[in-house]
Amino acid sequence: MVSVHCNCADSRRAKGGEIYTTKGETVSDPVAANIAKRVQKQFPDLKWRAGPGGKPDREAGFYVLRTQEGLARAGVLLETMFISNPSEERLLSQPMVQFRFACAVASGLLCEQPAIS
């Protein structure tokens, strides 16, 4: 399960993308890393908001992720860019940028998919 969002902040200068999984090492972590890697490849100038220690994903207890815990499937939440940042908002409104995000997510899901027992 991949939940795709536009981020928002009080500051109009906030920028970048990030991806979240639940706390701890789960089946979601390699999937999130794959998606993050492909998003960064599609958007090399995008500031990537990495997790602690440079981990590609951040951990959070978002409801949409918590409902995936204990299931034999991955659950990740991707924040594409900040819609509250005027330049990123303009990018997000472009169909080609949306398509590139979709391709990055699909590629991240299909390539190097971990085996789920």
N, C-alpha and C positions, 0 to 999 in steps of 0.2 A: 504494500500500500504506500503510495506516494501522495502526500498532500502538498500542493503547490500554492504558494502565497506571494503577495507583494508585501514587503515590510513597511513599517511606518514608525516615525519617531517625532518627538516634539521639535527637534532640531532639523532644519531644512538641509543641513550639511551632512547628516548621517548618510552613509552610502555603503554599498557592497552587498554581497550575497552570503548566505550561511545555510547550513543544513543541520537538522536536529534529529537525534534519536533519544530513546529512553536511557536512564542511568545504567551504567555497567556495560560490560561487553555482551552483546547479543547478536543474533543473526542479522540485525539491522546495520551494524557497524560497517561490515565490508560493502554492503549495498550503498550506504551513504557515502563511503569513501570513493566508490566507483562513480557515483553521480557527481560528487564534488570535483573529482578529477576531470570529468568530461565538461562540466560547466566552465571550469577554469580554462580548459583548452579552447572552448567556443568563445570565451570572453576573456582573453589574456589581460586586458586592462581593468577588469572588474576587481575591486578590492575584495578579498576573501576573508571573512571574519571567522577564523579558525577557532577550534576549541583549545583547551589547556594543553600545553606542551606541543603545540603545532598540529594536534590531531585535526583531521579535516572536518570532523563533525563536532557539534556541541551537544550537550545533554540537557534535557529539560523534561519536566513532568506534564507537558501539554496533554489535554484530554484526548485528542485525536491519536496521540502516541500511546498513552496509557491503555487504551482499548485494544491495542495490538499485543500487549505484554502477555506472555505465556502461550501465544499462538506460534505455530511453526511457519511463520511468514515474517517478512521484514516490514517495518513501519518507519517511514522517514518523513520529515516535514522540511520542505525546501522553501526558503525565503529568497526569491529571485533578486530583487533590488528594492530600494526604498522609494515608494510612491510619493513620499513626502519630500523627496529631493527633486527639484525641478528638472535637472538634466536626466536623472534616471527615470523620472516619470515620462519624459519625452521618448526615451528609448523603449520603455515598456509598452508604449502605445503603438509601436511599429510592428506590423505583422511578421516581418523577417526576424526581429529579435525574439518574438514569441515562439516562432518556428524553431529558432536555434536553441532556445531553452527546452522545448519539447524533444528535439533531437538528442540533446545532451542527457535528458532524463531517460529516454528510451534506450540510448546506447549504454548508459550506466546500469540499467536493469538487465540488458541482454548480454553484455560482455562480462566475462569473469564472474558470472553469477555463482555464489557459493552453494554447495550442495546442502540441501535441507533434509534431515533425516526424520 
